[in-house]
Amino acid sequence: MDFNNFLSAYYPDTSYGGDRLYADMIRQARLVERCGYRGVTIPEHHLINILLVPDPLQMAVKVASVTHNIELITSVSVLPLHDMRVFAGQVVQADILCEGRLVLGVGRGAFAYELARMGKPIGESRERFDESLDLLMALLDREEVGWSGKYYNFEPITVMPRPVRPIQIMLAALIPEAIEASVKRGFHIQTTPLNATLEKMKEQTGAFARGKAALGKKGEHLRLALSRVCAVTTDEADARRKLELAYDYYGRFHNVFTGPGIVEHGAIKPLPLNQTMEEFKNSIIICPAQEMIDRLKVYEDLGIDDFIMNVNFGQSAEEGLESIERFTAEVMPHFRTSTVVPMNAAKRVTV
């Protein structure tokens, strides 16, 4: 099982400033490369102060310019918000500038609040996504593509420049049926149980395994990436404080994901969760090192290829870096990965 860091760009205090926010994400990217992580994932969201990267391809190019080897995954580019005739060329350009390290994660969008305000209601997002994905693949694969669909109608065009290599595509899916169907189409998968139970995650990983098995040898290369809020704690007081921060984070997340979408001046209002703190504690991974090792061994046994850790749930930038260092030193050595963790990787360097 490999490890990945989510550059999730969250700032509950919006006076913090975008310049500091993105500088923090770049520092994390440089640190996790040194620590032997396989890659970083980069979200796309708009108009809100959570997962705030309006242009993940632009961020990927920036991260590529200050790193050497790590994989750069969009998590995810929201296809219904883009015109595929423009977006396809942007993807090709980003892949060239990232020198082949880009993996294009795509999805239909999760937050009704932002989709509605961008003129793409969430009720249309499935249809828009399906047509957009088919069109994107056609534009990347072929020249002189014409289209007649519900959302696109145009005469033949050729996206320029042409890809210099096949673009890897990874689909975001939460529902087991969607995961299995997407794998059978030959896509890598990103998923998360959010703050749901282990049983929910087992349903997701089981769906991936069924889809992959159905493909036989053709599916051997497909990967399952799963993200969680994650932090290795030092003592009970540290754990309690970080759990409270994560509880507030998910209160904001679910406000725009499943809730009413109450946002003021770009800041999402935190709402109470339908979980007690004890239930919440058992559904995320904020715990001492040995407990984290034991819990992640279950993930490894379930066949998860890439564990994406999100340390950006409200703790400070310095604490985020410390979380990465502690995870590298105390947890990663207990897992076999496809990357090599350098000696003294968890010692702080200037990043």
C-alpha positions as CSV (number, residue, x, y, z in Angstrom):
1,M,0.0,0.0,0.0
2,D,1.4,3.4,-1.1
3,F,0.8,6.7,0.6
4,N,-0.4,10.0,-0.8
5,N,-1.0,13.4,0.8
6,F,-4.2,15.4,0.0
7,L,-3.4,19.1,-0.7
8,S,-6.9,19.9,0.5
9,A,-6.4,23.7,1.0
10,Y,-8.7,24.3,4.0
11,Y,-8.7,27.5,5.9
12,P,-11.5,28.1,8.5
13,D,-10.3,31.6,9.1
14,T,-10.6,33.2,5.7
15,S,-8.5,36.2,6.7
16,Y,-5.5,33.7,6.6
17,G,-5.2,34.5,2.9
18,G,-4.8,32.4,-0.3
19,D,-1.1,33.2,-0.6
20,R,-0.3,31.6,2.7
21,L,-2.8,28.8,2.1
22,Y,-1.1,27.7,-1.2
23,A,2.4,28.2,0.2
24,D,1.4,25.7,2.9
25,M,0.3,23.2,0.3
26,I,3.5,23.5,-1.7
27,R,5.5,22.9,1.5
28,Q,3.6,19.8,2.2
29,A,4.1,18.5,-1.4
30,R,7.9,19.0,-1.1
31,L,8.0,17.3,2.3
32,V,6.0,14.3,1.3
33,E,8.3,13.7,-1.7
34,R,11.3,13.7,0.5
35,C,9.4,11.3,2.9
36,G,8.8,8.7,0.2
37,Y,5.1,9.2,-0.5
38,R,4.0,8.1,-3.9
39,G,2.1,11.3,-4.7
40,V,-0.2,14.2,-3.9
41,T,-3.9,14.7,-4.7
42,I,-5.3,18.1,-5.6
43,P,-9.0,19.0,-5.3
44,E,-11.2,21.3,-7.3
45,H,-13.7,23.5,-5.6
46,H,-15.0,27.0,-6.0
47,L,-16.6,29.8,-3.9
48,I,-16.0,28.1,-0.5
49,N,-13.2,27.8,2.1
50,I,-12.8,24.0,2.0
51,L,-10.9,22.0,-0.5
52,L,-10.2,25.3,-2.2
53,V,-8.3,24.8,-5.4
54,P,-10.2,26.5,-8.3
55,D,-7.7,25.1,-10.9
56,P,-6.1,21.8,-9.9
57,L,-4.2,21.5,-13.2
58,Q,-2.5,24.8,-12.6
59,M,-1.6,23.6,-9.0
60,A,-0.3,20.3,-10.4
61,V,2.0,22.2,-12.8
62,K,3.3,24.3,-9.9
63,V,3.9,21.3,-7.7
64,A,5.7,19.6,-10.6
65,S,8.0,22.6,-10.9
66,V,9.2,22.2,-7.3
67,T,9.4,18.4,-7.0
68,H,11.0,15.6,-9.0
69,N,9.2,12.3,-8.9
70,I,5.9,12.4,-7.0
71,E,2.7,11.6,-8.9
72,L,0.2,14.4,-9.3
73,I,-3.5,13.4,-9.1
74,T,-6.4,15.7,-9.5
75,S,-9.0,14.8,-6.9
76,V,-11.0,15.6,-8.7
77,S,-11.5,17.8,-11.8
78,V,-15.2,18.5,-11.9
79,L,-16.1,17.8,-15.6
80,P,-19.6,19.4,-15.6
81,L,-18.1,22.8,-14.8
82,H,-15.8,22.7,-17.8
83,D,-16.1,22.9,-21.6
84,M,-14.4,19.7,-22.8
85,R,-13.2,21.4,-26.0
86,V,-11.1,23.8,-23.8
87,F,-10.4,21.4,-20.9
88,A,-8.9,18.6,-23.1
89,G,-6.2,21.0,-24.4
90,Q,-5.6,22.1,-20.8
91,V,-5.1,18.5,-19.7
92,V,-2.7,17.8,-22.5
93,Q,-0.7,20.9,-21.7
94,A,-0.6,20.1,-18.0
95,D,0.5,16.5,-18.7
96,I,3.4,17.8,-20.9
97,L,4.4,20.4,-18.3
98,C,4.2,17.8,-15.5
99,E,6.4,15.5,-17.6
100,G,4.1,12.5,-17.4
101,R,3.5,12.6,-13.7
102,L,-0.1,13.7,-14.0
103,V,-3.1,11.4,-13.3
104,L,-6.4,13.0,-14.2
105,G,-8.9,12.3,-11.5
106,V,-12.4,13.3,-12.6
107,G,-15.8,13.4,-11.1
108,R,-19.3,15.0,-11.4
109,G,-19.1,17.3,-8.4
110,A,-20.3,16.8,-4.9
111,F,-21.5,20.2,-3.6
112,A,-24.9,21.3,-4.7
113,Y,-24.1,24.8,-3.4
114,E,-21.3,25.5,-5.8
115,L,-22.8,23.6,-8.8
116,A,-26.0,25.6,-8.6
117,R,-24.1,28.9,-8.4
118,M,-22.0,27.9,-11.4
119,G,-25.2,27.3,-13.4
120,K,-24.9,23.5,-13.4
121,P,-27.5,22.1,-11.1
122,I,-26.5,18.9,-9.3
123,G,-29.6,17.2,-10.6
124,E,-28.0,17.4,-14.1
125,S,-24.5,16.5,-13.0
126,R,-24.7,12.8,-13.7
127,E,-25.8,13.3,-17.3
128,R,-23.4,16.1,-17.9
129,F,-20.6,14.1,-16.4
130,D,-21.3,11.0,-18.5
131,E,-21.4,13.0,-21.8
132,S,-18.4,15.1,-20.8
133,L,-16.3,12.1,-20.0
134,D,-17.1,10.3,-23.2
135,L,-16.3,13.5,-25.1
136,L,-13.1,14.1,-23.3
137,M,-11.8,10.6,-24.0
138,A,-12.7,11.0,-27.7
139,L,-10.9,14.4,-27.9
140,L,-7.8,12.9,-26.3
141,D,-7.8,9.7,-28.4
142,R,-8.8,11.0,-31.8
143,E,-8.4,13.9,-34.3
144,E,-11.3,15.5,-36.1
145,V,-14.0,14.7,-33.5
146,G,-17.5,15.9,-34.2
147,W,-20.3,15.6,-31.6
148,S,-24.1,15.5,-31.3
149,G,-25.3,15.1,-27.8
150,K,-27.6,16.7,-25.2
151,Y,-24.9,19.2,-23.9
152,Y,-22.5,19.4,-26.8
153,N,-23.1,19.8,-30.6
154,F,-20.3,20.8,-32.9
155,E,-18.5,20.1,-36.2
156,P,-15.3,18.1,-36.2
157,I,-12.4,19.6,-34.3
158,T,-8.9,18.5,-33.3
159,V,-7.6,19.4,-29.8
160,M,-4.1,20.8,-30.0
161,P,-1.5,20.1,-28.9
162,R,-2.0,16.3,-29.2
163,P,-1.1,14.1,-26.2
164,V,2.5,12.9,-26.1
165,R,1.4,9.9,-24.1
166,P,-1.9,8.2,-23.0
167,I,-3.5,10.3,-20.2
168,Q,-4.2,8.2,-17.1
169,I,-7.8,8.7,-15.9
170,M,-9.0,8.0,-12.4
171,L,-12.8,8.2,-11.6
172,A,-14.2,9.4,-8.3
173,A,-17.1,7.3,-7.0
174,L,-18.7,6.7,-3.6
175,I,-21.5,4.3,-4.4
176,P,-20.4,0.6,-4.7
177,E,-22.4,0.1,-7.9
178,A,-20.8,3.1,-9.5
179,I,-17.3,1.9,-8.4
180,E,-17.8,-1.6,-9.9
181,A,-19.2,-0.2,-13.2
182,S,-16.3,2.3,-13.5
183,V,-13.7,-0.3,-12.9
184,K,-15.2,-2.6,-15.6
185,R,-14.8,0.3,-18.0
186,G,-11.0,0.3,-17.2
187,F,-10.7,3.2,-14.9
188,H,-8.7,3.7,-11.7
189,I,-10.9,4.6,-8.7
190,Q,-10.8,7.3,-6.0
191,T,-13.2,6.9,-3.2
192,T,-13.7,7.7,0.5
193,P,-16.2,6.6,3.2
194,L,-15.9,10.1,4.5
195,N,-16.8,9.8,8.2
196,A,-18.9,6.6,7.7
197,T,-18.2,3.2,9.2
198,L,-15.7,0.5,8.3
199,E,-18.5,-1.5,6.9
200,K,-19.2,1.2,4.3
201,M,-15.6,1.2,3.3
202,K,-15.7,-2.6,2.9
203,E,-18.6,-2.3,0.5
204,Q,-16.6,0.2,-1.6
205,T,-13.4,-2.0,-1.7
206,G,-15.5,-5.1,-2.4
207,A,-17.1,-3.4,-5.4
208,F,-13.6,-2.5,-6.7
209,A,-12.4,-6.0,-6.3
210,R,-15.4,-7.4,-8.2
211,G,-15.0,-5.0,-11.0
212,K,-11.3,-5.7,-11.3
213,A,-11.8,-9.5,-11.1
214,A,-14.3,-9.3,-14.0
215,L,-11.6,-7.8,-16.2
216,G,-9.0,-10.5,-15.5
217,K,-5.5,-9.6,-16.7
218,K,-6.8,-6.5,-18.4
219,G,-7.5,-5.0,-15.0
220,E,-4.4,-6.0,-13.2
221,H,-2.9,-2.5,-13.4
222,L,-6.0,-0.7,-12.0
223,R,-5.6,1.1,-8.7
224,L,-7.9,1.9,-5.8
225,A,-7.1,5.1,-3.9
226,L,-9.0,5.9,-0.7
227,S,-8.8,9.1,1.3
228,R,-9.3,9.7,5.0
229,V,-8.8,12.5,7.5
230,C,-5.8,11.3,9.4
231,A,-3.3,12.3,12.1
232,V,-1.0,10.5,14.5
233,T,-1.6,11.9,18.0
234,T,0.9,12.3,20.8
235,D,-1.4,12.0,23.9
236,E,-5.1,12.1,24.9
237,A,-5.2,15.9,25.0
238,D,-3.7,16.1,21.5
239,A,-6.2,13.6,20.2
240,R,-9.2,15.4,21.8
241,R,-8.2,18.7,20.3
242,K,-7.7,17.3,16.8
243,L,-10.9,15.4,17.0
244,E,-12.7,18.6,17.8
245,L,-11.1,20.3,14.8
246,A,-12.0,17.4,12.5
247,Y,-15.6,17.4,13.8
248,D,-15.9,21.1,12.9
249,Y,-14.3,20.4,9.5
250,Y,-16.9,17.7,8.7
251,G,-19.7,20.0,10.0
252,R,-18.7,22.4,7.3
253,F,-18.2,19.7,4.7
254,H,-21.6,18.1,5.2
255,N,-23.2,21.6,5.2
256,V,-22.4,21.8,1.5
257,F,-22.4,18.1,0.7
258,T,-25.7,16.8,2.1
259,G,-26.9,19.9,4.0
260,P,-28.5,23.3,3.2
261,G,-25.4,25.0,1.9
262,I,-25.2,27.9,4.3
263,V,-22.2,30.0,3.2
264,E,-21.4,33.6,4.0
265,H,-18.7,35.6,2.3
266,G,-17.1,32.3,1.1
267,A,-17.0,30.8,4.6
268,I,-19.1,27.6,5.2
269,K,-21.0,27.6,8.5
270,P,-20.2,24.5,10.6
271,L,-23.4,22.5,11.4
272,P,-23.8,19.7,14.0
273,L,-23.2,16.2,12.7
274,N,-25.6,13.3,13.2
275,Q,-22.9,11.5,15.2
276,T,-21.8,11.6,18.8
277,M,-18.1,12.4,19.3
278,E,-17.5,8.8,20.2
279,E,-19.1,7.6,16.9
280,F,-17.2,10.2,15.0
281,K,-13.9,9.1,16.7
282,N,-14.4,5.6,15.4
283,S,-15.1,6.7,11.9
284,I,-11.9,8.6,11.2
285,I,-8.2,8.0,11.8
286,I,-7.0,10.4,14.5
287,C,-5.2,8.2,17.0
288,P,-1.9,7.1,18.4
289,A,0.6,5.5,16.1
290,Q,0.1,1.8,17.1
291,E,-3.7,2.1,16.7
292,M,-3.2,3.7,13.3
293,I,-0.9,0.9,12.2
294,D,-3.5,-1.7,13.3
295,R,-6.3,0.1,11.5
296,L,-4.3,0.7,8.3
297,K,-3.3,-2.9,8.2
298,V,-7.1,-3.6,7.7
299,Y,-7.0,-1.2,4.8
300,E,-4.0,-2.9,3.3
301,D,-5.7,-6.3,3.6
302,L,-8.8,-4.9,1.8
303,G,-6.7,-4.3,-1.2
304,I,-6.3,-0.5,-1.1
305,D,-3.4,0.5,-3.3
306,D,-3.1,4.2,-2.3
307,F,-4.0,5.6,1.1
308,I,-4.6,9.3,0.8
309,M,-4.2,11.1,4.1
310,N,-5.8,14.5,4.7
311,V,-4.0,16.3,7.5
312,N,-5.6,19.7,6.6
313,F,-8.7,19.6,8.8
314,G,-8.1,22.8,10.8
315,Q,-4.8,22.2,12.5
316,S,-2.1,24.8,11.9
317,A,0.4,24.7,8.9
318,E,3.2,23.7,11.3
319,E,1.1,21.0,12.8
320,G,0.2,19.6,9.4
321,L,3.9,19.3,8.6
322,E,4.5,17.6,12.0
323,S,1.7,15.2,11.2
324,I,3.3,14.2,8.0
325,E,6.7,13.7,9.7
326,R,5.2,11.7,12.6
327,F,3.3,9.5,10.1
328,T,6.5,8.9,8.1
329,A,8.6,8.0,11.1
330,E,6.1,6.0,13.2
331,V,3.6,4.4,10.7
332,M,5.0,4.1,7.2
333,P,7.9,1.7,8.1
334,H,5.3,-0.9,9.0
335,F,4.0,-1.1,5.4
336,R,5.5,-2.3,2.1
337,T,5.4,0.4,-0.5
338,S,6.5,0.9,-4.1
339,T,8.6,3.9,-3.0
340,V,11.7,4.0,-0.9
341,V,11.6,6.1,2.3
342,P,15.0,7.8,2.6
343,M,17.0,7.6,5.8
344,N,16.1,10.4,8.3
345,A,13.1,11.3,6.0
346,A,11.1,12.5,8.9
347,K,13.6,15.1,10.0
348,R,12.5,18.6,9.1
349,V,14.3,20.3,6.3
350,T,13.7,23.8,4.8
351,V,10.9,23.3,2.4
